[in-house]
Amino acid sequence: MHRAEPFRLNRRRALAGLGGLTAAGLLGRSTTRALAQSETAGPATPGLAASIGEAAAAFLASLDGPALSRATYPFADPERQRWHWTVLSSFPRNGLPLTEMSEEQRGLALALLRASLSEAGYRKDRGIMALQRDLGGDPDGYYVTIFGTPGTEPWGWRLEGHHLSRHFTVAGGRVAAAPFFLGALPTVDVVGLRVMEREEEAARELVRSLLAAGRADAVFQAASLTEHLTQNLPRVEPLDPAGVALAEFDEGQRALALEIVGTYLGTLAPEAATPIADRIDAAGVDALTFGWAGSVEPRQPHYYRLQGPTFLLEFDNSRNGGAHIHSVWRDFEQDFGAHLT
């Protein structure tokens, strides 16, 4: 089972620890290394908001009139909260697709994505996009949409297509990165690529551990739910806190639950992940609940959710015989940067 190495920072403030777990567990091994290297990498770089703004401005500067018009919306346009993860034929996207960009423009669009995420998050997103080949689709079938004017706050941007939806809001020099959706089909491709391994396996290890400890209430339903409940609503309320609270976990179970949280937050840039982790910690890690529905065997339909006072993580792997992941991170107060605007 994966365990992150110790995490130490000098100039940067580490995450609050989520009840004792180090920031390495939250941000993941690759992000930990990247941050550690930044301590000796030379002059300080611009903050996340500035870096994203510069990357977005460079991308927009590469577009001509028609392409620029397609790629941009006013910040307050309802389009900013119109989102989905399904295939384009079921839910047409607005914005400029990578498929209609020049090589230079596509490179600048991907540079914007890279500037907005951790290196681990960027690799995961590119893996999700690459899986489209297994489905007979186009790994460039993803749309970039800019809301407002980079450098003039508030503004934001979105990358979206099948099984991937990333939203970023910039205001007051801060960056919000929720909601976000990550999915995978197949869960393991023909060359062995497994984009969302720990998101699935850490949760299975956790539910099996709870069942072995006599906590049958960890499984709140014998059959999987077949879909995540919150769907693509622009705002969500807490769901029934099904399952078992972390206050009742032993040390190993607690570490697995927080590894799941860290795997998702670790896809975000540290400046965006840290405030989310701080709020989880301040609200009380013991208040988090973990509940499972469906089979605990590999490649069988299942669903789980981790929920706390501030956030909800839903993970559904019910379709295609337990080989088709849909997962979404929602923030009850801060989705689409509601706290910044």
C-alpha positions as CSV (number, residue, x, y, z in Angstrom):
1,M,0.0,0.0,0.0
2,H,1.3,3.4,-1.0
3,R,2.6,5.6,1.8
4,A,4.0,9.1,1.2
5,E,7.4,10.0,2.5
6,P,7.9,12.7,5.2
7,F,7.1,16.2,4.1
8,R,9.1,19.2,5.2
9,L,8.9,22.8,4.0
10,N,10.7,26.0,5.0
11,R,9.2,28.9,3.2
12,R,5.8,27.4,2.4
13,R,3.2,26.7,5.1
14,A,2.4,23.0,5.2
15,L,-1.1,21.7,5.4
16,A,-2.7,21.6,8.8
17,G,-2.3,17.8,8.8
18,L,-5.9,16.7,8.8
19,G,-5.8,15.3,12.3
20,G,-2.3,14.1,12.3
21,L,-1.7,13.0,8.7
22,T,1.2,14.9,7.2
23,A,0.8,17.1,4.2
24,A,2.7,14.5,2.2
25,G,-0.3,12.2,2.6
26,L,-2.6,14.9,1.3
27,L,-0.6,16.2,-1.6
28,G,1.0,13.0,-2.7
29,R,4.5,12.0,-3.4
30,S,5.1,13.8,-6.6
31,T,3.8,17.1,-5.3
32,T,5.8,16.7,-2.1
33,R,9.0,16.3,-4.2
34,A,8.1,19.3,-6.4
35,L,7.6,21.5,-3.4
36,A,10.8,20.3,-1.7
37,Q,12.7,21.0,-4.9
38,S,11.2,24.5,-5.1
39,E,13.1,25.4,-1.9
40,T,16.4,25.2,-3.9
41,A,15.2,25.9,-7.4
42,G,16.2,29.6,-7.4
43,P,14.2,32.9,-7.2
44,A,10.6,32.8,-6.0
45,T,8.0,32.3,-8.8
46,P,4.7,34.2,-9.1
47,G,1.8,33.0,-7.0
48,L,-0.7,30.6,-8.4
49,A,-3.2,33.3,-9.4
50,A,-0.6,35.2,-11.3
51,S,0.8,32.1,-12.9
52,I,-2.6,31.0,-14.1
53,G,-3.4,34.5,-15.3
54,E,-0.2,34.7,-17.3
55,A,-0.8,31.3,-18.9
56,A,-4.4,32.2,-19.8
57,A,-3.4,35.5,-21.3
58,A,-0.8,33.8,-23.4
59,F,-3.4,31.3,-24.7
60,L,-5.9,34.1,-25.5
61,A,-3.2,36.1,-27.3
62,S,-2.7,33.2,-29.7
63,L,-6.3,33.1,-30.9
64,D,-7.8,35.0,-33.8
65,G,-11.2,36.7,-33.8
66,P,-13.6,33.8,-34.3
67,A,-11.7,31.4,-32.1
68,L,-11.3,34.1,-29.4
69,S,-15.1,34.7,-29.5
70,R,-15.8,31.0,-29.0
71,A,-13.3,30.6,-26.2
72,T,-14.5,33.6,-24.0
73,Y,-17.6,34.4,-22.0
74,P,-18.4,37.1,-19.4
75,F,-17.5,36.0,-15.9
76,A,-21.2,36.3,-14.8
77,D,-22.6,34.3,-17.7
78,P,-24.6,31.2,-16.6
79,E,-22.4,29.1,-18.8
80,R,-19.8,29.2,-16.1
81,Q,-21.9,26.9,-13.9
82,R,-23.2,24.8,-16.8
83,W,-21.1,21.7,-16.7
84,H,-21.0,17.9,-17.2
85,W,-18.7,14.9,-17.6
86,T,-20.6,12.9,-20.2
87,V,-19.7,12.5,-23.9
88,L,-20.0,15.5,-26.1
89,S,-22.9,14.0,-28.1
90,S,-25.0,13.8,-24.9
91,F,-24.1,17.3,-23.6
92,P,-22.6,19.7,-26.2
93,R,-19.8,21.9,-24.8
94,N,-19.2,25.6,-25.3
95,G,-15.7,27.0,-25.7
96,L,-12.9,26.1,-28.0
97,P,-11.9,22.4,-28.4
98,L,-8.3,21.3,-28.5
99,T,-9.2,19.6,-31.8
100,E,-9.7,23.0,-33.5
101,M,-6.5,24.6,-32.2
102,S,-3.2,24.9,-33.9
103,E,-0.2,23.0,-32.4
104,E,0.9,26.2,-30.7
105,Q,-2.5,27.0,-29.3
106,R,-3.0,23.5,-28.0
107,G,0.4,23.7,-26.3
108,L,-0.6,27.0,-24.7
109,A,-4.0,25.5,-23.6
110,L,-2.2,22.5,-22.0
111,A,0.3,24.9,-20.4
112,L,-2.6,26.7,-18.8
113,L,-3.9,23.3,-17.4
114,R,-0.4,22.5,-16.1
115,A,-0.1,25.9,-14.4
116,S,-3.5,25.4,-12.7
117,L,-2.8,21.9,-11.2
118,S,-0.1,20.0,-9.4
119,E,2.2,17.9,-11.6
120,A,0.4,14.8,-10.4
121,G,-2.9,16.4,-11.3
122,Y,-1.8,17.3,-14.7
123,R,-0.6,13.7,-15.4
124,K,-3.9,12.3,-14.1
125,D,-5.9,14.6,-16.4
126,R,-3.8,13.8,-19.4
127,G,-4.2,10.1,-18.6
128,I,-8.0,10.5,-18.5
129,M,-7.9,12.3,-21.8
130,A,-5.6,9.5,-23.3
131,L,-8.2,6.8,-22.3
132,Q,-10.5,8.2,-24.9
133,R,-8.5,6.3,-27.5
134,D,-9.6,3.1,-25.9
135,L,-13.2,4.2,-26.5
136,G,-12.7,5.1,-30.1
137,G,-12.7,8.8,-29.2
138,D,-10.3,11.7,-29.5
139,P,-8.0,12.6,-26.6
140,D,-8.2,16.2,-27.8
141,G,-12.0,16.3,-27.5
142,Y,-11.8,18.7,-24.6
143,Y,-13.0,22.3,-24.5
144,V,-11.2,25.4,-23.0
145,T,-13.4,28.2,-21.9
146,I,-12.3,31.5,-20.3
147,F,-14.7,33.5,-18.2
148,G,-13.9,37.2,-17.8
149,T,-10.5,38.7,-18.4
150,P,-7.3,37.1,-17.0
151,G,-5.6,39.7,-14.8
152,T,-8.9,41.5,-14.1
153,E,-10.5,39.8,-11.2
154,P,-12.8,38.0,-10.8
155,W,-12.2,35.7,-13.8
156,G,-12.1,32.0,-14.3
157,W,-11.6,29.2,-16.7
158,R,-12.7,25.6,-17.4
159,L,-11.4,22.5,-19.2
160,E,-14.1,19.9,-19.9
161,G,-14.9,16.9,-21.9
162,H,-15.7,13.2,-21.3
163,H,-14.8,12.1,-17.8
164,L,-13.0,15.3,-16.9
165,S,-14.3,18.7,-15.7
166,R,-12.0,21.2,-14.1
167,H,-13.1,24.7,-12.9
168,F,-10.9,27.5,-11.6
169,T,-12.0,30.8,-10.2
170,V,-9.5,33.6,-9.5
171,A,-10.4,36.6,-7.2
172,G,-8.5,38.5,-4.6
173,G,-5.3,36.9,-5.6
174,R,-6.7,33.5,-4.6
175,V,-7.7,30.5,-6.7
176,A,-10.7,28.2,-6.1
177,A,-10.6,24.8,-7.9
178,A,-14.0,23.2,-7.1
179,P,-16.0,21.4,-8.2
180,F,-14.0,18.9,-10.2
181,F,-14.9,15.6,-11.8
182,L,-12.5,12.7,-12.6
183,G,-13.6,9.6,-14.4
184,A,-12.1,6.6,-16.1
185,L,-13.2,4.0,-18.7
186,P,-11.7,1.5,-18.8
187,T,-10.2,1.5,-15.3
188,V,-7.2,-0.4,-16.7
189,D,-6.5,0.0,-20.4
190,V,-4.9,-2.4,-22.9
191,V,-1.3,-1.3,-22.1
192,G,-1.9,-1.3,-18.3
193,L,-2.6,2.4,-17.8
194,R,-4.5,2.8,-14.5
195,V,-5.4,6.4,-14.0
196,M,-7.3,6.2,-10.8
197,E,-5.8,3.3,-8.9
198,R,-5.6,4.5,-5.3
199,E,-8.9,6.3,-5.5
200,E,-10.4,2.8,-5.9
201,E,-8.0,0.6,-4.0
202,A,-7.5,2.6,-0.9
203,A,-11.3,2.7,-0.4
204,R,-11.6,-1.0,-1.0
205,E,-8.9,-1.6,1.6
206,L,-10.7,0.6,4.0
207,V,-14.2,-1.0,3.7
208,R,-12.7,-4.5,4.0
209,S,-10.8,-3.4,7.1
210,L,-14.0,-2.0,8.6
211,L,-15.9,-5.2,7.8
212,A,-13.1,-7.3,9.3
213,A,-13.4,-5.2,12.5
214,G,-17.1,-6.0,12.7
215,R,-18.4,-2.6,11.3
216,A,-21.0,-4.0,8.9
217,D,-22.6,-0.5,9.0
218,A,-19.8,0.7,6.8
219,V,-21.8,-0.8,3.9
220,F,-25.1,1.2,3.9
221,Q,-26.6,-0.6,0.9
222,A,-26.0,-4.1,-0.6
223,A,-26.3,-2.9,-4.2
224,S,-24.3,-0.1,-5.8
225,L,-26.1,3.2,-6.4
226,T,-25.3,3.1,-10.2
227,E,-24.6,6.9,-10.3
228,H,-23.4,9.7,-8.1
229,L,-26.3,11.4,-6.5
230,T,-25.4,15.1,-6.9
231,Q,-25.0,14.9,-10.7
232,N,-24.1,18.3,-12.3
233,L,-26.0,20.6,-9.9
234,P,-24.4,24.0,-9.6
235,R,-24.9,23.9,-5.8
236,V,-25.2,20.8,-3.5
237,E,-26.3,20.2,0.0
238,P,-24.8,17.5,2.3
239,L,-26.1,14.0,1.7
240,D,-27.1,11.5,4.4
241,P,-23.8,10.8,6.3
242,A,-24.0,7.1,5.7
243,G,-21.4,4.7,7.0
244,V,-18.9,5.2,9.8
245,A,-17.4,8.3,11.2
246,L,-13.6,8.7,11.3
247,A,-13.9,9.2,15.1
248,E,-14.5,5.4,15.2
249,F,-11.6,4.4,13.0
250,D,-8.3,2.9,14.1
251,E,-5.0,4.5,13.0
252,G,-4.7,2.4,9.8
253,Q,-8.3,3.0,8.8
254,R,-7.9,6.7,9.4
255,A,-4.8,6.8,7.3
256,L,-6.6,5.1,4.4
257,A,-9.5,7.6,4.6
258,L,-7.1,10.5,4.6
259,E,-5.1,9.0,1.8
260,I,-8.3,9.1,-0.4
261,V,-8.8,12.7,0.5
262,G,-5.2,13.5,-0.2
263,T,-5.3,11.7,-3.5
264,Y,-8.0,14.0,-4.8
265,L,-6.6,17.2,-3.2
266,G,-3.1,16.2,-4.5
267,T,-4.3,16.8,-8.0
268,L,-4.6,20.5,-7.2
269,A,-1.9,23.1,-7.0
270,P,-0.7,23.4,-3.4
271,E,-2.0,27.0,-3.1
272,A,-5.4,25.8,-4.0
273,A,-5.3,22.5,-2.0
274,T,-4.1,24.0,1.3
275,P,-7.2,26.2,2.1
276,I,-9.4,23.2,1.4
277,A,-7.4,21.0,3.7
278,D,-7.3,23.7,6.4
279,R,-11.1,24.0,6.3
280,I,-11.5,20.2,6.6
281,D,-9.1,20.2,9.6
282,A,-10.8,23.1,11.2
283,A,-14.3,21.6,10.9
284,G,-13.0,18.4,12.5
285,V,-11.6,15.3,10.8
286,D,-13.4,13.1,13.2
287,A,-16.7,14.3,11.7
288,L,-15.9,12.8,8.3
289,T,-17.9,9.8,7.4
290,F,-17.2,7.0,5.0
291,G,-19.9,4.8,3.5
292,W,-19.9,2.1,0.9
293,A,-22.5,0.5,-1.3
294,G,-22.2,-2.6,-3.5
295,S,-19.6,-5.4,-3.7
296,V,-16.2,-5.2,-2.0
297,E,-14.7,-7.5,-4.6
298,P,-12.6,-6.1,-7.5
299,R,-14.3,-5.5,-10.8
300,Q,-17.7,-5.5,-9.2
301,P,-20.1,-2.6,-9.1
302,H,-19.6,-0.3,-6.1
303,Y,-20.0,3.2,-4.8
304,Y,-18.6,5.1,-1.9
305,R,-18.7,8.6,-0.4
306,L,-16.5,10.5,2.0
307,Q,-18.3,13.5,3.5
308,G,-17.5,16.1,6.0
309,P,-19.0,19.4,7.2
310,T,-17.3,21.3,4.3
311,F,-17.1,18.8,1.3
312,L,-18.5,15.7,-0.4
313,L,-16.6,13.2,-2.4
314,E,-18.7,10.7,-4.4
315,F,-17.1,7.8,-6.2
316,D,-19.2,5.5,-8.4
317,N,-17.9,2.5,-10.2
318,S,-21.1,0.7,-11.1
319,R,-21.1,0.5,-14.9
320,N,-19.3,-1.9,-17.2
321,G,-19.0,-4.5,-14.5
322,G,-17.1,-2.3,-12.1
323,A,-14.7,-0.9,-14.7
324,H,-16.1,2.6,-15.3
325,I,-15.4,5.3,-12.7
326,H,-17.2,8.5,-12.1
327,S,-16.1,10.7,-9.2
328,V,-16.8,14.2,-8.1
329,W,-15.5,16.6,-5.4
330,R,-18.0,19.2,-4.2
331,D,-17.6,22.0,-1.7
332,F,-20.8,23.0,0.1
333,E,-19.8,26.7,0.3
334,Q,-17.0,27.3,-2.2
335,D,-18.0,25.6,-5.5
336,F,-17.3,27.9,-8.4
337,G,-15.5,30.3,-6.1
338,A,-18.7,31.4,-4.4
339,H,-16.7,32.6,-1.4
340,L,-14.4,34.7,-3.6
341,T,-17.0,36.6,-5.6
